[in-house]
Amino acid sequence: MMSQKKNQQEQRQLPVVKNEDVEFAAEIADENDFEAAERAQAADYRQEEQ
């Protein structure tokens, strides 16, 4: 019985959402901020391609 419930949970897909509640200010950003923004954009792209 438990394995059936676990199987059902694994088959459900989580909703895809984007969190864009952080404001990016290029004039005060440092190298790490730009790198993080690039990684976030690449991750968003990979998620949209699925």
C-alpha positions as CSV (number, residue, x, y, z in Angstrom):
1,M,0.0,0.0,0.0
2,M,2.8,2.5,0.9
3,S,4.7,1.7,-2.3
4,Q,1.6,2.6,-4.4
5,K,1.2,5.9,-2.7
6,K,4.9,6.7,-3.2
7,N,4.7,5.7,-6.8
8,Q,1.7,8.1,-7.3
9,Q,3.7,10.9,-5.6
10,E,6.7,10.3,-7.9
11,Q,4.5,10.5,-11.0
12,R,3.1,13.9,-10.2
13,Q,5.0,16.8,-11.6
14,L,5.6,19.9,-9.6
15,P,4.4,23.2,-11.1
16,V,7.0,25.3,-12.9
17,V,7.3,28.8,-11.5
18,K,9.7,31.6,-11.8
19,N,10.7,33.7,-8.8
20,E,11.5,37.2,-10.1
21,D,11.0,39.2,-6.9
22,V,14.6,40.3,-6.7
23,E,15.6,43.6,-8.3
24,F,18.9,43.5,-10.1
25,A,20.7,46.8,-10.1
26,A,23.7,46.7,-12.5
27,E,25.2,49.9,-11.2
28,I,25.8,48.4,-7.8
29,A,26.4,44.7,-8.8
30,D,29.7,43.1,-8.5
31,E,31.2,40.2,-10.5
32,N,29.5,37.6,-8.3
33,D,26.1,39.2,-8.9
34,F,26.6,39.1,-12.7
35,E,27.7,35.5,-12.5
36,A,24.7,34.6,-10.4
37,A,22.3,36.3,-12.8
38,E,23.8,34.4,-15.8
39,R,23.4,31.1,-13.9
40,A,19.8,32.0,-13.0
41,Q,19.0,32.8,-16.6
42,A,20.6,29.6,-17.8
43,A,18.6,27.6,-15.3
44,D,15.4,29.3,-16.4
45,Y,16.1,28.4,-20.0
46,R,16.8,24.7,-19.1
47,Q,13.5,24.5,-17.2
48,E,11.5,26.1,-20.1
49,E,13.0,23.6,-22.6
50,Q,11.6,20.6,-20.7
